[in-house]
Amino acid sequence: MLRPWNVSLRDRIDPSRDAPIYMQIIQALIRDIESGHLASGTYLPSTRELAATLGVNRKTVVLAYEDLIAQGWLASAGTRGTTVSSSLPEATPREAPKAPVDQAASADYRFDPPPARPLALAADGAIKVDEGSPDGRLMPTEVLSRAYRTAIRSASRENRLQYRDPRGSSRLREAIAEMLKSERGLPVTRDNICITRGSQNGIFLAAQLLVRAGTAVAVEALTYEPAVAAFHARGAEIVPVALDEGGVDIADLERACRRHPIRAIFLTPHHQFPTTVALRPERRLRLLAIAHQFGFAIIEDDYDHEFHFESQPLLPMAAYAPAQVIYVGSLSKLLLPALRIGYIAAPADVIDAIAHQVSLTDGMGNTLTEDAAAELIENGELRRHARKVRQVYADRRESFAAMLADQLGDIADCSVPDGGLAFWLRFHDPETLARVEARAPGLGLRFAASESYMTRPDAGRGLRLGFGSLDEGEAAKVLQLLRQAATE
C-alpha cells in the first residue's frame, strides 16, 4: 500500500506542465519539508520506488535527489538510503500542500490590493480606446534602428555601458534642455533635467519628494487618475478643487489652501486632462501668486505640448516661474510610448533630490534608449517626424470631429480641442452614459471609466476618447460601436 505522503506527492506532479518533471519533484519535496510534512531525518523512498509511484523514469528522480543533496535539503545515508537533512530546523506542521508551486491560489501574507476597478485593457479581439496616445505605426522603424545602432556603437566606444548617473544620459539631458530652452522658454541646462521612465514615473518621483502622510495635495475635480493614485500612495490627503471651462477655479483653490496644509498642486494646464481646456494667462498668474503665498509646489504635467493646432501654444508656467514649478514632460507622445522616456525639469537642488529617489528605486535609466532618443533629436529626425505627425493628427482631429457629430451629435456634446490627441465627450443624459459604459464591453469596446477622472461627486462626467492612434476606418468603427451601445 502506498503511504499517504507518496500519494500526495504523486498528485502534485503533472507532465503537462511547462516545468521539467525533475524540477516539479524538487519543488514538491522542498514544500513538504518547509511545511513540516517531512521532518528532519525522515527516510525517503528509494529512487526506484519513487519513480514507480510517480510513473516517471528513475533517472528523473535520481537527478532530483542529487540536486537536493547538493543544495543541502537532503542527505545521503549511503546504503541505507536518502534522508531529509538533519541540519534543517524543525518546521511547525501545517496542512500538506495540495497544488504545484505555480498553482497557489493566493499569497500567504498581507499586501495592499489594487483598486476594485479593473484596468481598461482590451481583451482578445476587443478595441481599446486610449486617452490620447500617438500612433506608433507612424514612426519609421529604420530611423529608430539607425539611432539605436549609433547609440550602441558610441556607448561601447566611450565605455558608457556601465552603471551611471541616476539623472540619466548626459547626452539626452543636454538635448532636452536645449529643446525646452529654445521651444518652450524654460531657463534650463542639463543640470535642471532628470530623465524618467515616462511622465507617470516623473509624477511619482515628484510625489516622493514633496508628499508625506498628513500633507495635502490639491487636484482638479476632473483629473488624471494615476497621478492621484501616486499621491495616495504617499499618504496624501487629496483636496479636489473646482474646475470650469477656463480651467482650475483659482478662488476655490485659495479657499482650499486656507483649510488644508497644501504641499503641492497637480495640474495639466496646457491641455487640461481630461477636458482639454487650456488654463488662461490670468489664472496662471493668480495661481503662481497663491503658490508663493502658501508655499506649495506646482507640478505641471505638460504631457502633449507638441500637439497644438489652432494658435501659438501658451508657454509652460515653468518658463517664467521655475522656482515654483516641477515640470514633467515626456517624449512618449512625440516618439513612442514603448520607449518610456520622460523627464523632470526643476531647480538643480530639486533634481539632485529626485536623482537620489531614482537611485533607490531604479539605480539608473536605460543608457542605450536614452542615447538613441538624443541621436534622434540631434540629427533632426525628431523635428522631421514631429512636422509629419502633427499634420496627420490635425487631419485625424477634423475627421474625428465630423464623425462624432454624425454618430453621437444628438446625444452628446464635445468641443474640438485646440490641441492634444483626445476629445472630451459629455452626454446630454447621464443615463445614456451609464448605458454606454455598461454595454460597451459586450460589444468588444474598452475605455477608461468616466468615474476614473472624478475626484469629487459633483464633477461633470464624460468620456475621454483618443483619436491620434486611430486611422479613419478604426475611428469609424469605434464611434459606430459607441452609438450602438448608446441606443440598443
C-alpha positions in Angstrom: 0.0 0.0 0.0 1.3 3.4 -0.9 2.0 5.7 2.0 -0.2 8.9 2.2 2.9 11.1 1.6 3.7 9.2 -1.7 0.1 9.6 -2.9 0.2 13.4 -2.0 3.4 13.8 -4.0 2.1 11.9 -7.0 -0.9 14.3 -7.1 1.4 17.3 -7.5 3.4 16.0 -10.4 1.9 16.9 -13.8 3.7 16.0 -17.0 1.5 18.6 -18.9 3.1 21.5 -17.1 5.9 23.6 -18.6 8.2 22.9 -15.7 10.5 19.8 -16.1 9.4 16.7 -14.1 12.6 16.7 -12.0 12.1 20.3 -11.1 8.5 19.6 -10.1 9.8 16.8 -7.8 12.3 19.2 -6.2 9.7 21.9 -5.6 7.2 19.4 -4.1 9.8 17.9 -1.7 11.0 21.3 -0.6 7.4 22.4 0.1 6.8 19.2 2.1 9.9 19.9 4.2 9.1 23.6 4.6 5.5 22.8 5.8 6.7 20.2 8.3 5.2 17.3 6.3 8.6 15.8 6.0 10.6 16.1 9.3 14.3 16.3 9.6 15.9 12.8 9.4 12.9 11.2 7.6 14.0 8.5 5.1 12.7 9.0 1.6 11.7 6.2 -0.8 14.4 4.8 -3.0 14.7 6.4 -6.4 13.4 3.2 -8.0 10.3 3.1 -5.6 9.5 6.8 -6.1 9.9 6.6 -9.8 7.4 3.7 -9.9 5.0 5.6 -7.7 5.2 8.7 -9.9 5.3 6.9 -13.2 8.5 8.6 -14.3 11.9 7.5 -15.4 14.2 6.6 -12.5 16.9 8.9 -13.8 14.5 11.8 -13.3 14.2 11.0 -9.6 18.0 10.5 -9.3 18.5 13.9 -10.8 16.1 15.5 -8.3 17.6 13.7 -5.3 21.2 14.7 -6.4 20.2 18.4 -6.8 18.5 18.4 -3.4 21.5 16.7 -1.7 23.8 19.3 -3.3 21.6 22.1 -2.1 21.5 20.8 1.5 17.9 19.8 1.7 18.6 16.0 1.6 21.5 13.9 2.8 22.8 10.6 1.5 22.9 7.8 4.2 24.9 5.5 2.0 23.4 2.1 1.5 20.6 3.0 3.9 19.1 5.5 1.5 18.3 9.2 1.5 17.0 11.3 4.3 15.8 14.8 4.9 18.9 16.7 6.1 19.2 16.6 9.9 20.7 20.1 9.9 17.4 21.6 8.9 15.3 23.3 11.7 12.1 21.6 12.8 9.1 23.3 11.0 5.8 23.8 12.6 3.5 21.3 10.9 0.9 22.8 8.6 -1.6 21.4 6.2 0.1 19.4 3.5 0.4 21.4 0.2 -2.0 20.1 -2.4 -1.1 22.1 -5.5 2.1 22.6 -7.6 4.1 25.7 -6.7 2.9 27.7 -9.7 -0.8 27.0 -9.0 -1.0 28.5 -5.5 -4.4 30.1 -5.0 -3.3 33.3 -3.2 -0.5 34.9 -1.3 0.1 33.8 2.3 0.8 37.3 3.5 -0.8 40.7 3.8 -0.4 43.3 0.9 -2.3 46.3 -0.4 -4.6 45.1 -3.2 -5.2 47.1 -6.4 -8.3 49.2 -6.8 -11.5 47.3 -7.4 -12.0 49.0 -10.8 -10.0 46.9 -13.4 -7.6 48.5 -15.9 -9.2 49.3 -19.2 -7.2 46.8 -21.2 -8.6 45.3 -24.4 -9.3 41.6 -24.4 -8.5 39.4 -27.4 -10.4 40.8 -30.4 -11.6 43.9 -28.5 -10.8 47.5 -29.3 -9.1 49.7 -26.7 -9.9 53.4 -27.0 -7.0 55.2 -25.3 -7.0 58.6 -23.7 -4.8 60.4 -26.2 -1.9 58.1 -27.3 0.1 58.6 -30.5 0.0 56.1 -33.4 3.3 54.1 -33.1 2.8 53.0 -36.7 3.8 56.4 -37.9 7.4 56.1 -36.5 9.7 54.7 -39.2 11.4 51.6 -37.8 14.5 52.1 -39.8 15.0 55.6 -38.4 14.7 54.2 -34.9 17.0 51.2 -35.7 19.7 53.6 -37.0 19.5 55.7 -33.9 19.9 52.6 -31.7 22.9 51.3 -33.7 24.6 54.7 -33.4 23.9 54.8 -29.6 25.2 51.3 -29.1 28.4 51.9 -31.0 29.0 55.2 -29.3 28.3 53.9 -25.8 30.6 50.9 -26.3 33.4 53.0 -27.8 33.2 55.5 -24.9 32.8 52.9 -22.2 29.4 54.1 -21.2 27.7 50.7 -20.8 28.3 50.6 -17.0 26.1 51.9 -14.1 26.0 55.6 -14.3 24.3 58.9 -13.3 20.7 58.3 -12.0 19.7 61.6 -13.5 20.0 59.9 -16.9 22.1 60.1 -20.1 24.1 63.3 -20.1 23.6 63.5 -23.9 19.8 63.3 -23.6 19.7 65.7 -20.7 21.6 68.2 -22.8 19.4 67.7 -25.8 16.2 68.0 -23.8 17.4 71.1 -22.0 18.2 72.7 -25.4 14.8 71.7 -26.7 13.0 73.1 -23.7 15.0 76.3 -23.8 14.6 77.1 -27.5 11.0 75.8 -28.0 9.3 76.4 -24.6 11.3 79.1 -23.0 12.4 77.2 -19.9 15.7 78.7 -18.4 17.3 75.3 -18.0 20.6 73.5 -18.5 21.2 69.7 -18.3 21.7 70.2 -14.5 18.0 71.0 -14.3 16.9 67.8 -16.1 16.3 64.3 -14.8 15.3 61.5 -17.2 12.4 59.3 -16.1 10.6 56.2 -17.2 7.7 58.2 -18.8 5.7 61.1 -17.3 3.9 58.8 -14.7 7.3 57.9 -13.2 8.1 61.6 -13.1 4.9 62.4 -11.3 5.6 59.6 -8.8 9.1 60.8 -8.2 7.7 64.3 -7.5 5.2 62.8 -5.1 8.0 61.0 -3.2 9.9 64.3 -2.9 7.0 66.5 -1.8 4.4 64.5 0.0 4.3 62.9 3.4 1.4 61.3 5.3 -0.8 64.1 6.6 0.1 66.7 4.0 -2.4 67.6 1.3 -2.3 67.7 -2.5 -4.7 69.8 -4.5 -6.0 68.4 -7.8 -8.8 69.4 -10.1 -12.3 67.9 -9.8 -11.6 66.1 -13.0 -8.0 64.9 -13.4 -5.5 62.2 -14.3 -6.3 59.2 -12.0 -2.7 57.7 -11.9 -1.4 60.9 -10.5 -4.0 60.9 -7.8 -3.0 57.3 -7.0 0.6 58.3 -6.8 -0.2 60.9 -4.2 -2.5 58.5 -2.3 0.4 56.0 -2.2 2.5 58.6 -0.3 -0.3 59.0 2.3 -1.5 62.4 1.0 -4.9 63.9 1.6 -6.4 64.6 -1.8 -8.2 68.0 -1.9 -10.3 68.4 -5.1 -10.7 71.9 -6.5 -13.5 73.1 -8.7 -13.0 73.2 -12.5 -14.8 75.1 -15.2 -14.4 76.0 -18.9 -11.4 78.2 -18.0 -9.5 75.5 -16.1 -8.9 75.3 -12.4 -11.1 77.6 -10.2 -8.5 79.8 -8.5 -10.9 81.2 -5.9 -11.8 77.6 -4.8 -8.1 76.8 -4.7 -7.4 79.7 -2.3 -10.2 78.6 -0.1 -8.8 75.1 0.0 -5.4 76.5 0.9 -6.9 78.2 4.0 -8.5 74.9 5.1 -5.7 72.4 4.3 -1.9 72.2 4.6 -1.4 72.1 0.8 2.0 70.9 -0.1 1.5 70.7 -3.9 -1.0 71.1 -6.7 -1.1 68.8 -9.7 -2.2 70.4 -13.0 -2.2 69.8 -16.7 -2.6 73.5 -17.7 -1.7 73.2 -21.4 -4.4 70.8 -22.3 -6.3 70.0 -19.1 -6.7 66.3 -18.6 -9.4 65.1 -19.3 -11.4 68.1 -20.6 -8.7 69.5 -23.0 -9.2 73.2 -22.0 -6.2 75.5 -21.6 -5.5 77.4 -18.4 -5.6 81.1 -19.4 -2.7 83.5 -18.5 -4.7 85.5 -15.9 -5.4 82.3 -13.9 -1.8 81.1 -14.3 -0.6 84.4 -12.7 -3.1 84.2 -9.8 -2.1 80.5 -9.3 1.6 81.4 -9.0 0.8 84.2 -6.6 -1.2 81.8 -4.4 1.6 79.2 -4.6 4.1 81.8 -3.4 1.8 82.9 -0.6 1.1 79.5 0.8 4.5 77.9 -0.1 3.4 75.0 -2.2 4.9 73.4 -5.3 3.1 73.3 -8.7 3.5 70.0 -10.5 3.0 71.0 -14.2 2.4 67.9 -16.3 2.8 69.1 -19.9 2.1 65.7 -21.4 1.4 66.7 -25.0 2.8 70.2 -25.6 3.9 69.3 -29.2 0.3 69.0 -30.5 -1.4 72.3 -30.6 -3.4 73.0 -33.8 -5.2 76.4 -33.6 -2.7 79.0 -32.3 0.6 79.5 -30.7 0.7 77.4 -27.6 1.0 79.1 -24.2 4.4 78.8 -22.6 4.6 76.5 -19.6 4.5 78.1 -16.2 8.0 76.7 -15.6 9.2 79.1 -18.3 8.6 82.2 -16.1 8.3 80.7 -12.6 11.0 77.9 -12.5 11.5 78.2 -8.7 7.8 77.3 -8.0 7.3 74.6 -10.7 8.3 71.0 -11.1 7.8 70.5 -14.8 7.0 67.0 -16.0 7.2 66.1 -19.7 7.5 63.1 -22.0 8.8 62.0 -25.4 6.1 59.3 -25.4 3.6 61.3 -27.4 6.2 62.6 -29.9 8.1 59.3 -30.4 6.7 56.1 -28.9 5.2 55.2 -25.6 7.2 51.9 -25.6 10.5 53.9 -25.3 9.4 55.0 -21.8 11.2 58.3 -21.9 10.0 61.2 -19.7 11.8 64.0 -17.9 11.6 66.4 -15.0 12.8 70.0 -15.2 13.3 71.7 -11.9 15.9 73.7 -9.9 19.2 71.8 -9.7 18.9 71.1 -6.0 15.5 69.5 -6.6 16.9 67.4 -9.4 19.6 66.2 -7.1 17.0 65.1 -4.6 15.0 63.4 -7.3 18.1 61.6 -8.6 18.5 60.2 -5.1 15.0 58.8 -5.3 15.8 57.3 -8.7 18.9 55.6 -7.2 16.7 53.9 -4.5 14.1 52.5 -7.0 15.8 52.1 -10.3 19.5 52.9 -10.0 19.7 54.3 -13.5 17.7 54.5 -16.6 18.3 52.9 -20.0 21.5 54.4 -21.5 21.0 52.9 -24.9 17.4 54.0 -25.3 18.2 57.5 -23.9 21.2 57.9 -26.2 19.1 56.7 -29.2 16.5 59.4 -28.4 19.3 62.0 -28.1 20.5 60.9 -31.5 17.0 61.5 -33.0 16.9 65.0 -31.5 20.4 65.9 -32.6 20.2 64.6 -36.2 16.9 66.4 -36.8 14.8 63.2 -37.2 12.6 64.1 -34.2 11.8 67.5 -35.7 11.0 66.0 -39.1 8.9 63.3 -37.5 7.0 66.0 -35.4 6.2 68.0 -38.5 4.8 64.9 -40.3 2.7 63.5 -37.5 1.4 66.9 -36.5 -0.3 67.2 -39.9 -1.6 63.6 -39.6 -3.1 64.3 -36.2 -4.6 67.6 -37.3 -6.3 65.8 -40.2 -7.5 63.0 -37.9 -8.8 65.6 -35.4 -11.0 67.1 -38.1 -12.2 63.8 -39.4 -13.0 62.5 -35.8 -14.9 65.7 -35.0 -17.1 65.2 -38.1 -17.7 61.5 -37.3 -18.5 62.4 -33.7 -21.1 64.9 -34.8 -22.6 62.4 -37.2 -22.7 59.4 -34.9 -23.3 61.0 -31.5 -24.2 64.6 -32.0 -27.8 64.1 -31.0 -26.9 62.6 -27.6 -23.6 64.2 -26.6 -21.6 67.4 -26.8 -17.9 68.0 -27.4 -15.7 70.9 -28.4 -13.0 70.4 -31.0 -9.9 70.7 -28.8 -7.3 73.3 -29.7 -4.6 70.7 -29.1 -3.8 67.2 -27.8 -4.9 63.9 -29.1 -8.3 63.3 -27.5 -11.8 64.7 -27.3 -13.9 65.1 -24.1 -17.4 63.8 -24.7 -20.3 64.9 -22.4 -23.6 63.1 -22.7 -26.9 65.1 -22.5 -28.5 62.4 -20.4 -26.5 60.7 -17.6 -28.5 57.5 -18.2 -27.1 57.4 -21.8 -23.6 57.5 -20.4 -24.4 54.7 -17.9 -25.9 52.6 -20.7 -22.8 53.1 -22.9 -20.4 52.1 -20.1 -22.5 49.1 -19.3 -22.9 47.8 -22.8 -19.6 48.7 -24.5 -17.6 45.7 -23.1 -20.1 43.3 -24.6 -19.5 44.9 -27.9 -15.8 44.5 -27.7 -15.0 48.1 -26.7 -12.8 49.1 -23.8 -12.1 52.6 -22.5 -11.4 54.3 -19.1 -14.5 54.6 -16.9 -16.0 58.1 -16.6 -15.7 57.9 -12.8 -11.9 57.3 -13.1 -11.4 61.1 -13.8 -13.6 62.3 -10.9 -12.1 63.4 -7.6 -15.4 64.7 -6.2 -19.0 63.6 -6.8 -20.2 66.8 -8.4 -17.6 66.8 -11.1 -19.1 66.6 -14.6 -18.9 63.1 -16.0 -17.8 62.3 -19.5 -15.6 60.1 -21.7 -12.2 60.9 -23.0 -11.7 59.5 -26.5 -8.3 59.4 -28.0 -8.2 59.9 -31.8 -4.5 60.0 -32.5 -3.8 56.3 -32.6 -6.8 55.5 -34.8 -6.9 55.7 -38.6 -10.1 56.8 -40.2 -11.5 53.2 -40.5 -10.7 52.4 -36.9 -12.2 55.6 -35.7 -15.4 55.0 -37.6 -15.7 51.5 -36.1 -15.2 52.9 -32.5 -17.9 55.6 -32.9 -20.3 53.1 -34.5 -19.9 50.8 -31.5 -20.4 53.7 -29.1 -23.6 54.6 -31.0 -24.7 51.0 -30.8 -24.0 50.9 -27.1 -26.0 54.1 -26.5 -29.1 53.2 -28.5 -29.6 49.4 -28.2 
